[in-house]
Amino acid sequence: MNGGPEDAVNSETVRVSVLNEGDKLLLTYDYGDDWEIEVNVKKISYMNTKPKHPQIISGKRLGIIEDIGGVWSLQDYYDKPREQLDPDLLEWLGDQDIDEFDKDGLHNALNHPPYGY
C-alpha cells in the first residue's frame, strides 16, 4: 500500500486488516475542491474491544474547511497579505484560527456525527 496507482484500493470495500504499520494512504475528498489527505499508519493495536469511532492521534491545522473554495482558496489565504484577501472570505472565516489543530473538536465530531449513526 506504499506504491503508486497500481496499489490503489476501493475505500468502500477495503478492510483495515490489509494495512500495515508504515503504510501511507492518500484520500481524496470532494473531487470538485480536490482535498487530499495523507494518512500515515503509525501503529496497529490489537485490542479486545473495538473502538466505536476512529481515533485521531495528531494532525496539523484546522483541516478541511467546507465551502472555502477548495485548496486553491486556502492557498491564497496563506500566500497573499491579509489586505489583499477577499473580504467575503475573511468575513466567512470570522475569528476561527485555521492554523490551530483541534483534536478534541475532531473527536467530538467523530463521536456525534451529523448523519445519525
Backbone as XML, in Angstrom:
<?xml version="1.0"?>
<chain id="A" units="angstrom">
  <residue number="1" name="MET">
    <atom name="N" x="0.806" y="-1.189" z="0.000"/>
    <atom name="CA" x="0.000" y="0.000" z="0.000"/>
    <atom name="C" x="0.854" y="1.259" z="0.000"/>
  </residue>
  <residue number="2" name="ASN">
    <atom name="N" x="2.120" y="1.120" z="-0.250"/>
    <atom name="CA" x="3.003" y="2.287" z="-0.274"/>
    <atom name="C" x="3.367" y="2.721" z="-1.683"/>
  </residue>
  <residue number="3" name="GLY">
    <atom name="N" x="2.786" y="2.119" z="-2.679"/>
    <atom name="CA" x="3.194" y="2.389" z="-4.043"/>
    <atom name="C" x="2.354" y="3.429" z="-4.742"/>
  </residue>
  <residue number="4" name="GLY">
    <atom name="N" x="2.267" y="3.269" z="-6.056"/>
    <atom name="CA" x="1.543" y="4.217" z="-6.883"/>
    <atom name="C" x="0.133" y="3.748" z="-7.168"/>
  </residue>
  <residue number="5" name="PRO">
    <atom name="N" x="-0.424" y="4.233" z="-8.295"/>
    <atom name="CA" x="-1.811" y="3.914" z="-8.642"/>
    <atom name="C" x="-2.102" y="2.421" z="-8.743"/>
  </residue>
  <residue number="6" name="GLU">
    <atom name="N" x="-1.095" y="1.642" z="-9.066"/>
    <atom name="CA" x="-1.330" y="0.202" z="-9.162"/>
    <atom name="C" x="-1.672" y="-0.413" z="-7.810"/>
  </residue>
  <residue number="7" name="ASP">
    <atom name="N" x="-1.375" y="0.295" z="-6.734"/>
    <atom name="CA" x="-1.696" y="-0.178" z="-5.387"/>
    <atom name="C" x="-3.007" y="0.392" z="-4.868"/>
  </residue>
  <residue number="8" name="ALA">
    <atom name="N" x="-3.729" y="1.132" z="-5.705"/>
    <atom name="CA" x="-4.974" y="1.771" z="-5.280"/>
    <atom name="C" x="-5.997" y="0.713" z="-4.882"/>
  </residue>
  <residue number="9" name="VAL">
    <atom name="N" x="-6.764" y="1.048" z="-3.861"/>
    <atom name="CA" x="-7.830" y="0.163" z="-3.396"/>
    <atom name="C" x="-9.120" y="0.956" z="-3.314"/>
  </residue>
  <residue number="10" name="ASN">
    <atom name="N" x="-10.220" y="0.267" z="-3.398"/>
    <atom name="CA" x="-11.523" y="0.901" z="-3.265"/>
    <atom name="C" x="-11.797" y="1.136" z="-1.792"/>
  </residue>
  <residue number="11" name="SER">
    <atom name="N" x="-11.897" y="2.393" z="-1.399"/>
    <atom name="CA" x="-12.062" y="2.732" z="0.017"/>
    <atom name="C" x="-13.388" y="2.250" z="0.587"/>
  </residue>
  <residue number="12" name="GLU">
    <atom name="N" x="-14.346" y="1.932" z="-0.269"/>
    <atom name="CA" x="-15.640" y="1.475" z="0.229"/>
    <atom name="C" x="-15.657" y="-0.027" z="0.503"/>
  </residue>
  <residue number="13" name="THR">
    <atom name="N" x="-14.684" y="-0.754" z="-0.033"/>
    <atom name="CA" x="-14.698" y="-2.197" z="0.166"/>
    <atom name="C" x="-13.460" y="-2.727" z="0.887"/>
  </residue>
  <residue number="14" name="VAL">
    <atom name="N" x="-12.417" y="-1.921" z="1.001"/>
    <atom name="CA" x="-11.184" y="-2.394" z="1.629"/>
    <atom name="C" x="-11.397" y="-2.598" z="3.134"/>
  </residue>
  <residue number="15" name="ARG">
    <atom name="N" x="-10.715" y="-3.549" z="3.666"/>
    <atom name="CA" x="-10.792" y="-3.813" z="5.106"/>
    <atom name="C" x="-9.506" y="-3.314" z="5.761"/>
  </residue>
  <residue number="16" name="VAL">
    <atom name="N" x="-9.635" y="-2.844" z="6.964"/>
    <atom name="CA" x="-8.492" y="-2.318" z="7.706"/>
    <atom name="C" x="-7.413" y="-3.374" z="7.868"/>
  </residue>
  <residue number="17" name="SER">
    <atom name="N" x="-7.778" y="-4.624" z="7.868"/>
    <atom name="CA" x="-6.813" y="-5.704" z="8.087"/>
    <atom name="C" x="-5.743" y="-5.779" z="7.004"/>
  </residue>
  <residue number="18" name="VAL">
    <atom name="N" x="-5.904" y="-5.111" z="5.865"/>
    <atom name="CA" x="-4.868" y="-5.127" z="4.829"/>
    <atom name="C" x="-3.775" y="-4.102" z="5.110"/>
  </residue>
  <residue number="19" name="LEU">
    <atom name="N" x="-3.973" y="-3.247" z="6.100"/>
    <atom name="CA" x="-2.988" y="-2.203" z="6.407"/>
    <atom name="C" x="-1.857" y="-2.741" z="7.258"/>
  </residue>
  <residue number="20" name="ASN">
    <atom name="N" x="-0.698" y="-2.148" z="7.076"/>
    <atom name="CA" x="0.477" y="-2.483" z="7.871"/>
    <atom name="C" x="1.055" y="-1.200" z="8.445"/>
  </residue>
  <residue number="21" name="GLU">
    <atom name="N" x="1.765" y="-1.328" z="9.545"/>
    <atom name="CA" x="2.453" y="-0.164" z="10.096"/>
    <atom name="C" x="3.396" y="0.390" z="9.034"/>
  </residue>
  <residue number="22" name="GLY">
    <atom name="N" x="3.404" y="1.699" z="8.900"/>
    <atom name="CA" x="4.243" y="2.350" z="7.904"/>
    <atom name="C" x="3.532" y="2.651" z="6.597"/>
  </residue>
  <residue number="23" name="ASP">
    <atom name="N" x="2.357" y="2.048" z="6.398"/>
    <atom name="CA" x="1.594" y="2.333" z="5.176"/>
    <atom name="C" x="1.153" y="3.790" z="5.167"/>
  </residue>
  <residue number="24" name="LYS">
    <atom name="N" x="1.050" y="4.331" z="3.972"/>
    <atom name="CA" x="0.534" y="5.684" z="3.787"/>
    <atom name="C" x="-0.645" y="5.605" z="2.842"/>
  </residue>
  <residue number="25" name="LEU">
    <atom name="N" x="-1.694" y="6.296" z="3.188"/>
    <atom name="CA" x="-2.886" y="6.332" z="2.360"/>
    <atom name="C" x="-3.105" y="7.758" z="1.890"/>
  </residue>
  <residue number="26" name="LEU">
    <atom name="N" x="-3.511" y="7.919" z="0.658"/>
    <atom name="CA" x="-3.858" y="9.234" z="0.133"/>
    <atom name="C" x="-5.344" y="9.205" z="-0.177"/>
  </residue>
  <residue number="27" name="LEU">
    <atom name="N" x="-6.103" y="9.985" z="0.577"/>
    <atom name="CA" x="-7.544" y="10.040" z="0.399"/>
    <atom name="C" x="-7.903" y="11.343" z="-0.303"/>
  </residue>
  <residue number="28" name="THR">
    <atom name="N" x="-8.815" y="11.280" z="-1.244"/>
    <atom name="CA" x="-9.316" y="12.477" z="-1.904"/>
    <atom name="C" x="-10.744" y="12.689" z="-1.449"/>
  </residue>
  <residue number="29" name="TYR">
    <atom name="N" x="-11.023" y="13.917" z="-1.019"/>
    <atom name="CA" x="-12.341" y="14.283" z="-0.525"/>
    <atom name="C" x="-12.868" y="15.419" z="-1.377"/>
  </residue>
  <residue number="30" name="ASP">
    <atom name="N" x="-14.119" y="15.369" z="-1.737"/>
    <atom name="CA" x="-14.776" y="16.413" z="-2.520"/>
    <atom name="C" x="-13.998" y="16.671" z="-3.801"/>
  </residue>
  <residue number="31" name="TYR">
    <atom name="N" x="-14.233" y="15.837" z="-4.778"/>
    <atom name="CA" x="-13.454" y="15.873" z="-6.017"/>
    <atom name="C" x="-13.503" y="17.229" z="-6.707"/>
  </residue>
  <residue number="32" name="GLY">
    <atom name="N" x="-14.539" y="18.031" z="-6.477"/>
    <atom name="CA" x="-14.591" y="19.372" z="-7.059"/>
    <atom name="C" x="-13.556" y="20.293" z="-6.441"/>
  </residue>
  <residue number="33" name="ASP">
    <atom name="N" x="-13.394" y="20.207" z="-5.112"/>
    <atom name="CA" x="-12.408" y="21.036" z="-4.419"/>
    <atom name="C" x="-11.055" y="20.347" z="-4.314"/>
  </residue>
  <residue number="34" name="ASP">
    <atom name="N" x="-11.040" y="19.028" z="-4.498"/>
    <atom name="CA" x="-9.804" y="18.255" z="-4.572"/>
    <atom name="C" x="-8.960" y="18.288" z="-3.297"/>
  </residue>
  <residue number="35" name="TRP">
    <atom name="N" x="-9.609" y="18.106" z="-2.149"/>
    <atom name="CA" x="-8.859" y="17.985" z="-0.905"/>
    <atom name="C" x="-8.154" y="16.639" z="-0.893"/>
  </residue>
  <residue number="36" name="GLU">
    <atom name="N" x="-6.867" y="16.618" z="-0.586"/>
    <atom name="CA" x="-6.134" y="15.370" z="-0.442"/>
    <atom name="C" x="-5.639" y="15.258" z="0.995"/>
  </residue>
  <residue number="37" name="ILE">
    <atom name="N" x="-5.865" y="14.116" z="1.592"/>
    <atom name="CA" x="-5.488" y="13.879" z="2.983"/>
    <atom name="C" x="-4.547" y="12.696" z="3.009"/>
  </residue>
  <residue number="38" name="GLU">
    <atom name="N" x="-3.368" y="12.897" z="3.597"/>
    <atom name="CA" x="-2.430" y="11.788" z="3.742"/>
    <atom name="C" x="-2.610" y="11.200" z="5.133"/>
  </residue>
  <residue number="39" name="VAL">
    <atom name="N" x="-2.827" y="9.904" z="5.176"/>
    <atom name="CA" x="-2.976" y="9.174" z="6.428"/>
    <atom name="C" x="-1.788" y="8.247" z="6.556"/>
  </residue>
  <residue number="40" name="ASN">
    <atom name="N" x="-1.062" y="8.377" z="7.662"/>
    <atom name="CA" x="0.090" y="7.523" z="7.934"/>
    <atom name="C" x="-0.276" y="6.534" z="9.032"/>
  </residue>
  <residue number="41" name="VAL">
    <atom name="N" x="-0.119" y="5.250" z="8.749"/>
    <atom name="CA" x="-0.396" y="4.218" z="9.747"/>
    <atom name="C" x="0.844" y="4.105" z="10.622"/>
  </residue>
  <residue number="42" name="LYS">
    <atom name="N" x="0.759" y="4.664" z="11.819"/>
    <atom name="CA" x="1.899" y="4.683" z="12.738"/>
    <atom name="C" x="1.990" y="3.409" z="13.563"/>
  </residue>
  <residue number="43" name="LYS">
    <atom name="N" x="0.827" y="2.944" z="14.031"/>
    <atom name="CA" x="0.831" y="1.796" z="14.916"/>
    <atom name="C" x="-0.482" y="1.042" z="14.752"/>
  </residue>
  <residue number="44" name="ILE">
    <atom name="N" x="-0.412" y="-0.241" z="14.797"/>
    <atom name="CA" x="-1.608" y="-1.074" z="14.774"/>
    <atom name="C" x="-1.697" y="-1.759" z="16.131"/>
  </residue>
  <residue number="45" name="SER">
    <atom name="N" x="-2.826" y="-1.569" z="16.764"/>
    <atom name="CA" x="-3.030" y="-2.132" z="18.091"/>
    <atom name="C" x="-4.169" y="-3.144" z="18.018"/>
  </residue>
  <residue number="46" name="TYR">
    <atom name="N" x="-3.929" y="-4.321" z="18.520"/>
    <atom name="CA" x="-4.957" y="-5.347" z="18.531"/>
    <atom name="C" x="-5.589" y="-5.342" z="19.913"/>
  </residue>
  <residue number="47" name="MET">
    <atom name="N" x="-6.785" y="-4.777" z="19.969"/>
    <atom name="CA" x="-7.476" y="-4.612" z="21.244"/>
    <atom name="C" x="-8.579" y="-5.654" z="21.366"/>
  </residue>
  <residue number="48" name="ASN">
    <atom name="N" x="-8.930" y="-5.959" z="22.610"/>
    <atom name="CA" x="-10.018" y="-6.909" z="22.846"/>
    <atom name="C" x="-11.366" y="-6.318" z="22.459"/>
  </residue>
  <residue number="49" name="THR">
    <atom name="N" x="-11.509" y="-5.018" z="22.621"/>
    <atom name="CA" x="-12.754" y="-4.354" z="22.247"/>
    <atom name="C" x="-12.468" y="-3.384" z="21.111"/>
  </residue>
  <residue number="50" name="LYS">
    <atom name="N" x="-13.367" y="-3.347" z="20.176"/>
    <atom name="CA" x="-13.200" y="-2.460" z="19.035"/>
    <atom name="C" x="-13.669" y="-1.056" z="19.396"/>
  </residue>
  <residue number="51" name="PRO">
    <atom name="N" x="-12.897" y="-0.039" z="19.025"/>
    <atom name="CA" x="-13.375" y="1.320" z="19.280"/>
    <atom name="C" x="-14.596" y="1.607" z="18.405"/>
  </residue>
  <residue number="52" name="LYS">
    <atom name="N" x="-15.501" y="2.410" z="18.922"/>
    <atom name="CA" x="-16.717" y="2.731" z="18.188"/>
    <atom name="C" x="-16.428" y="3.689" z="17.039"/>
  </residue>
  <residue number="53" name="HIS">
    <atom name="N" x="-15.430" y="4.548" z="17.205"/>
    <atom name="CA" x="-15.091" y="5.551" z="16.203"/>
    <atom name="C" x="-13.582" y="5.571" z="15.983"/>
  </residue>
  <residue number="54" name="PRO">
    <atom name="N" x="-13.143" y="6.079" z="14.846"/>
    <atom name="CA" x="-11.698" y="6.228" z="14.614"/>
    <atom name="C" x="-11.081" y="7.128" z="15.675"/>
  </residue>
  <residue number="55" name="GLN">
    <atom name="N" x="-9.821" y="6.922" z="15.924"/>
    <atom name="CA" x="-9.103" y="7.730" z="16.903"/>
    <atom name="C" x="-8.081" y="8.591" z="16.181"/>
  </residue>
  <residue number="56" name="ILE">
    <atom name="N" x="-8.083" y="9.862" z="16.451"/>
    <atom name="CA" x="-7.126" y="10.782" z="15.856"/>
    <atom name="C" x="-5.995" y="10.980" z="16.845"/>
  </residue>
  <residue number="57" name="ILE">
    <atom name="N" x="-4.788" y="10.739" z="16.392"/>
    <atom name="CA" x="-3.621" y="10.857" z="17.254"/>
    <atom name="C" x="-3.036" y="12.263" z="17.153"/>
  </residue>
  <residue number="58" name="SER">
    <atom name="N" x="-2.873" y="12.741" z="15.928"/>
    <atom name="CA" x="-2.294" y="14.066" z="15.737"/>
    <atom name="C" x="-2.707" y="14.601" z="14.377"/>
  </residue>
  <residue number="59" name="GLY">
    <atom name="N" x="-2.391" y="15.845" z="14.139"/>
    <atom name="CA" x="-2.716" y="16.472" z="12.862"/>
    <atom name="C" x="-2.088" y="17.841" z="12.782"/>
  </residue>
  <residue number="60" name="LYS">
    <atom name="N" x="-2.392" y="18.522" z="11.715"/>
    <atom name="CA" x="-1.876" y="19.873" z="11.514"/>
    <atom name="C" x="-3.018" y="20.769" z="11.074"/>
  </residue>
  <residue number="61" name="ARG">
    <atom name="N" x="-3.068" y="21.927" z="11.618"/>
    <atom name="CA" x="-4.025" y="22.968" z="11.248"/>
    <atom name="C" x="-5.465" y="22.486" z="11.394"/>
  </residue>
  <residue number="62" name="LEU">
    <atom name="N" x="-6.374" y="23.312" z="10.911"/>
    <atom name="CA" x="-7.797" y="23.037" z="11.055"/>
    <atom name="C" x="-8.239" y="21.858" z="10.203"/>
  </residue>
  <residue number="63" name="GLY">
    <atom name="N" x="-7.654" y="21.702" z="9.048"/>
    <atom name="CA" x="-8.037" y="20.620" z="8.156"/>
    <atom name="C" x="-8.928" y="21.126" z="7.047"/>
  </residue>
  <residue number="64" name="ILE">
    <atom name="N" x="-9.808" y="20.278" z="6.582"/>
    <atom name="CA" x="-10.713" y="20.650" z="5.501"/>
    <atom name="C" x="-11.663" y="21.719" z="5.998"/>
  </residue>
  <residue number="65" name="ILE">
    <atom name="N" x="-11.742" y="22.794" z="5.244"/>
    <atom name="CA" x="-12.663" y="23.864" z="5.575"/>
    <atom name="C" x="-13.745" y="23.851" z="4.500"/>
  </residue>
  <residue number="66" name="GLU">
    <atom name="N" x="-14.910" y="23.352" z="4.866"/>
    <atom name="CA" x="-16.004" y="23.230" z="3.905"/>
    <atom name="C" x="-16.351" y="24.587" z="3.310"/>
  </residue>
  <residue number="67" name="ASP">
    <atom name="N" x="-16.578" y="24.588" z="2.020"/>
    <atom name="CA" x="-17.076" y="25.757" z="1.286"/>
    <atom name="C" x="-16.126" y="26.949" z="1.251"/>
  </residue>
  <residue number="68" name="ILE">
    <atom name="N" x="-14.844" y="26.731" z="1.511"/>
    <atom name="CA" x="-13.887" y="27.834" z="1.420"/>
    <atom name="C" x="-13.482" y="28.077" z="-0.038"/>
  </residue>
  <residue number="69" name="GLY">
    <atom name="N" x="-13.769" y="27.135" z="-0.908"/>
    <atom name="CA" x="-13.383" y="27.270" z="-2.312"/>
    <atom name="C" x="-12.254" y="26.335" z="-2.677"/>
  </residue>
  <residue number="70" name="GLY">
    <atom name="N" x="-12.057" y="25.320" z="-1.851"/>
    <atom name="CA" x="-11.055" y="24.311" z="-2.143"/>
    <atom name="C" x="-9.651" y="24.692" z="-1.737"/>
  </residue>
  <residue number="71" name="VAL">
    <atom name="N" x="-8.734" y="23.850" z="-2.161"/>
    <atom name="CA" x="-7.336" y="24.030" z="-1.780"/>
    <atom name="C" x="-6.769" y="25.323" z="-2.351"/>
  </residue>
  <residue number="72" name="TRP">
    <atom name="N" x="-7.336" y="25.771" z="-3.474"/>
    <atom name="CA" x="-6.806" y="26.973" z="-4.126"/>
    <atom name="C" x="-7.084" y="28.210" z="-3.281"/>
  </residue>
  <residue number="73" name="SER">
    <atom name="N" x="-8.301" y="28.337" z="-2.751"/>
    <atom name="CA" x="-8.631" y="29.487" z="-1.900"/>
    <atom name="C" x="-7.832" y="29.442" z="-0.600"/>
  </residue>
  <residue number="74" name="LEU">
    <atom name="N" x="-7.643" y="28.245" z="-0.073"/>
    <atom name="CA" x="-6.855" y="28.124" z="1.148"/>
    <atom name="C" x="-5.407" y="28.523" z="0.887"/>
  </residue>
  <residue number="75" name="GLN">
    <atom name="N" x="-4.875" y="28.129" z="-0.269"/>
    <atom name="CA" x="-3.506" y="28.518" z="-0.617"/>
    <atom name="C" x="-3.407" y="30.040" z="-0.756"/>
  </residue>
  <residue number="76" name="ASP">
    <atom name="N" x="-4.421" y="30.668" z="-1.362"/>
    <atom name="CA" x="-4.456" y="32.135" z="-1.444"/>
    <atom name="C" x="-4.396" y="32.756" z="-0.060"/>
  </residue>
  <residue number="77" name="TYR">
    <atom name="N" x="-5.120" y="32.159" z="0.872"/>
    <atom name="CA" x="-5.150" y="32.671" z="2.243"/>
    <atom name="C" x="-3.735" y="32.732" z="2.825"/>
  </residue>
  <residue number="78" name="TYR">
    <atom name="N" x="-2.949" y="31.721" z="2.538"/>
    <atom name="CA" x="-1.587" y="31.677" z="3.076"/>
    <atom name="C" x="-0.590" y="32.482" z="2.247"/>
  </residue>
  <residue number="79" name="ASP">
    <atom name="N" x="-0.838" y="32.622" z="0.949"/>
    <atom name="CA" x="0.129" y="33.287" z="0.063"/>
    <atom name="C" x="-0.022" y="34.802" z="-0.005"/>
  </residue>
  <residue number="80" name="LYS">
    <atom name="N" x="-1.227" y="35.302" z="0.175"/>
    <atom name="CA" x="-1.477" y="36.732" z="-0.005"/>
    <atom name="C" x="-1.456" y="37.464" z="1.332"/>
  </residue>
  <residue number="81" name="PRO">
    <atom name="N" x="-1.011" y="38.721" z="1.307"/>
    <atom name="CA" x="-1.147" y="39.539" z="2.519"/>
    <atom name="C" x="-2.631" y="39.700" z="2.862"/>
  </residue>
  <residue number="82" name="ARG">
    <atom name="N" x="-2.945" y="39.802" z="4.118"/>
    <atom name="CA" x="-4.333" y="39.876" z="4.587"/>
    <atom name="C" x="-5.139" y="40.949" z="3.857"/>
  </residue>
  <residue number="83" name="GLU">
    <atom name="N" x="-4.521" y="42.094" z="3.600"/>
    <atom name="CA" x="-5.252" y="43.196" z="2.961"/>
    <atom name="C" x="-5.603" y="42.900" z="1.495"/>
  </residue>
  <residue number="84" name="GLN">
    <atom name="N" x="-4.984" y="41.873" z="0.907"/>
    <atom name="CA" x="-5.298" y="41.511" z="-0.481"/>
    <atom name="C" x="-6.306" y="40.364" z="-0.579"/>
  </residue>
  <residue number="85" name="LEU">
    <atom name="N" x="-6.695" y="39.811" z="0.553"/>
    <atom name="CA" x="-7.652" y="38.702" z="0.547"/>
    <atom name="C" x="-9.067" y="39.211" z="0.315"/>
  </residue>
  <residue number="86" name="ASP">
    <atom name="N" x="-9.891" y="38.355" z="-0.254"/>
    <atom name="CA" x="-11.294" y="38.675" z="-0.499"/>
    <atom name="C" x="-11.968" y="38.964" z="0.851"/>
  </residue>
  <residue number="87" name="PRO">
    <atom name="N" x="-12.573" y="40.141" z="0.998"/>
    <atom name="CA" x="-13.236" y="40.469" z="2.271"/>
    <atom name="C" x="-14.339" y="39.483" z="2.642"/>
  </residue>
  <residue number="88" name="ASP">
    <atom name="N" x="-15.012" y="38.903" z="1.633"/>
    <atom name="CA" x="-16.046" y="37.908" z="1.930"/>
    <atom name="C" x="-15.439" y="36.661" z="2.571"/>
  </residue>
  <residue number="89" name="LEU">
    <atom name="N" x="-14.242" y="36.289" z="2.110"/>
    <atom name="CA" x="-13.553" y="35.138" z="2.700"/>
    <atom name="C" x="-13.219" y="35.420" z="4.165"/>
  </residue>
  <residue number="90" name="LEU">
    <atom name="N" x="-12.683" y="36.601" z="4.432"/>
    <atom name="CA" x="-12.327" y="36.954" z="5.805"/>
    <atom name="C" x="-13.554" y="37.007" z="6.702"/>
  </residue>
  <residue number="91" name="GLU">
    <atom name="N" x="-14.650" y="37.530" z="6.167"/>
    <atom name="CA" x="-15.888" y="37.586" z="6.957"/>
    <atom name="C" x="-16.408" y="36.180" z="7.213"/>
  </residue>
  <residue number="92" name="TRP">
    <atom name="N" x="-16.343" y="35.332" z="6.192"/>
    <atom name="CA" x="-16.823" y="33.970" z="6.316"/>
    <atom name="C" x="-16.019" y="33.195" z="7.362"/>
  </residue>
  <residue number="93" name="LEU">
    <atom name="N" x="-14.690" y="33.394" z="7.371"/>
    <atom name="CA" x="-13.841" y="32.696" z="8.344"/>
    <atom name="C" x="-14.066" y="33.206" z="9.757"/>
  </residue>
  <residue number="94" name="GLY">
    <atom name="N" x="-14.419" y="34.483" z="9.874"/>
    <atom name="CA" x="-14.630" y="35.052" z="11.202"/>
    <atom name="C" x="-13.363" y="35.002" z="12.024"/>
  </residue>
  <residue number="95" name="ASP">
    <atom name="N" x="-13.512" y="34.679" z="13.300"/>
    <atom name="CA" x="-12.336" y="34.648" z="14.190"/>
    <atom name="C" x="-11.747" y="33.249" z="14.337"/>
  </residue>
  <residue number="96" name="GLN">
    <atom name="N" x="-12.170" y="32.338" z="13.490"/>
    <atom name="CA" x="-11.672" y="30.966" z="13.531"/>
    <atom name="C" x="-10.175" y="30.933" z="13.162"/>
  </residue>
  <residue number="97" name="ASP">
    <atom name="N" x="-9.371" y="30.281" z="13.972"/>
    <atom name="CA" x="-7.934" y="30.157" z="13.727"/>
    <atom name="C" x="-7.688" y="28.887" z="12.916"/>
  </residue>
  <residue number="98" name="ILE">
    <atom name="N" x="-7.441" y="29.063" z="11.603"/>
    <atom name="CA" x="-7.290" y="27.879" z="10.758"/>
    <atom name="C" x="-5.919" y="27.229" z="10.893"/>
  </residue>
  <residue number="99" name="ASP">
    <atom name="N" x="-5.034" y="27.821" z="11.674"/>
    <atom name="CA" x="-3.727" y="27.212" z="11.926"/>
    <atom name="C" x="-3.741" y="26.307" z="13.154"/>
  </residue>
  <residue number="100" name="GLU">
    <atom name="N" x="-4.841" y="26.304" z="13.895"/>
    <atom name="CA" x="-4.936" y="25.512" z="15.114"/>
    <atom name="C" x="-5.491" y="24.123" z="14.811"/>
  </residue>
  <residue number="101" name="PHE">
    <atom name="N" x="-4.873" y="23.108" z="15.371"/>
    <atom name="CA" x="-5.363" y="21.730" z="15.264"/>
    <atom name="C" x="-6.214" y="21.449" z="16.494"/>
  </residue>
  <residue number="102" name="ASP">
    <atom name="N" x="-7.469" y="21.108" z="16.296"/>
    <atom name="CA" x="-8.409" y="20.903" z="17.394"/>
    <atom name="C" x="-8.747" y="19.420" z="17.534"/>
  </residue>
  <residue number="103" name="LYS">
    <atom name="N" x="-7.876" y="18.696" z="18.198"/>
    <atom name="CA" x="-8.060" y="17.248" z="18.369"/>
    <atom name="C" x="-9.367" y="16.939" z="19.101"/>
  </residue>
  <residue number="104" name="ASP">
    <atom name="N" x="-9.679" y="17.671" z="20.169"/>
    <atom name="CA" x="-10.911" y="17.416" z="20.924"/>
    <atom name="C" x="-12.147" y="17.688" z="20.079"/>
  </residue>
  <residue number="105" name="GLY">
    <atom name="N" x="-12.111" y="18.760" z="19.283"/>
    <atom name="CA" x="-13.239" y="19.077" z="18.412"/>
    <atom name="C" x="-13.458" y="17.998" z="17.361"/>
  </residue>
  <residue number="106" name="LEU">
    <atom name="N" x="-12.374" y="17.455" z="16.821"/>
    <atom name="CA" x="-12.487" y="16.382" z="15.835"/>
    <atom name="C" x="-13.033" y="15.107" z="16.465"/>
  </residue>
  <residue number="107" name="HIS">
    <atom name="N" x="-12.562" y="14.783" z="17.662"/>
    <atom name="CA" x="-13.098" y="13.601" z="18.344"/>
    <atom name="C" x="-14.583" y="13.772" z="18.634"/>
  </residue>
  <residue number="108" name="ASN">
    <atom name="N" x="-14.981" y="14.978" z="19.029"/>
    <atom name="CA" x="-16.395" y="15.244" z="19.275"/>
    <atom name="C" x="-17.208" y="15.036" z="18.000"/>
  </residue>
  <residue number="109" name="ALA">
    <atom name="N" x="-16.688" y="15.521" z="16.873"/>
    <atom name="CA" x="-17.385" y="15.355" z="15.596"/>
    <atom name="C" x="-17.483" y="13.876" z="15.214"/>
  </residue>
  <residue number="110" name="LEU">
    <atom name="N" x="-16.436" y="13.099" z="15.478"/>
    <atom name="CA" x="-16.469" y="11.665" z="15.165"/>
    <atom name="C" x="-17.454" y="10.918" z="16.051"/>
  </residue>
  <residue number="111" name="ASN">
    <atom name="N" x="-17.580" y="11.354" z="17.296"/>
    <atom name="CA" x="-18.461" y="10.678" z="18.240"/>
    <atom name="C" x="-19.911" y="11.148" z="18.154"/>
  </residue>
  <residue number="112" name="HIS">
    <atom name="N" x="-20.154" y="12.272" z="17.501"/>
    <atom name="CA" x="-21.506" y="12.818" z="17.346"/>
    <atom name="C" x="-21.699" y="13.286" z="15.911"/>
  </residue>
  <residue number="113" name="PRO">
    <atom name="N" x="-21.605" y="12.353" z="14.957"/>
    <atom name="CA" x="-21.714" y="12.761" z="13.555"/>
    <atom name="C" x="-23.102" y="13.291" z="13.220"/>
  </residue>
  <residue number="114" name="PRO">
    <atom name="N" x="-23.162" y="14.204" z="12.266"/>
    <atom name="CA" x="-24.455" y="14.794" z="11.909"/>
    <atom name="C" x="-25.349" y="13.865" z="11.097"/>
  </residue>
  <residue number="115" name="TYR">
    <atom name="N" x="-24.828" y="12.720" z="10.681"/>
    <atom name="CA" x="-25.592" y="11.853" z="9.816"/>
    <atom name="C" x="-26.301" y="10.729" z="10.553"/>
  </residue>
  <residue number="116" name="GLY">
    <atom name="N" x="-26.390" y="10.805" z="11.868"/>
    <atom name="CA" x="-27.265" y="9.936" z="12.631"/>
    <atom name="C" x="-26.817" y="8.520" z="12.915"/>
  </residue>
  <residue number="117" name="TYR">
    <atom name="N" x="-25.536" y="8.262" z="13.062"/>
    <atom name="CA" x="-25.094" y="6.912" z="13.423"/>
    <atom name="C" x="-25.320" y="6.655" z="14.884"/>
  </residue>
</chain>
